Amino acid sequence: MRSLLSHNTTKSDCLWHDLYQAALFETDLNQIPARIAQAEEAIVARMKELLMATDDHIEEEQFLDDALYALRALRNCAERQANAA
């Protein structure tokens, strides 16, 4: 994320990243699904913004795709833990 958040940073750039980190580092299993949903919503909103942009955002688009993949993995892990309890 170094290059994404070091120059030309907008509020929506930081929002999705902050919500993503909050989901990843949430320790309360009951809160994880809500954190994931918030992060996914912000990521999708950012992706829509980038679709409308005229300049190149390939690197950020890859970060967004990776973040969605990680959130899916986190959701699967959290669901398994909840079902095992």
Secondary structure, 3 states (H helix, E strand, C coil): CHHHHHCCCCHHHHHHHHHHHHHHCCCCCCCHHHHHHHHHHHHHHHHHHHHHCCCCCHHHHHHHHHHHHHHHHHHHHHHHHHHHC
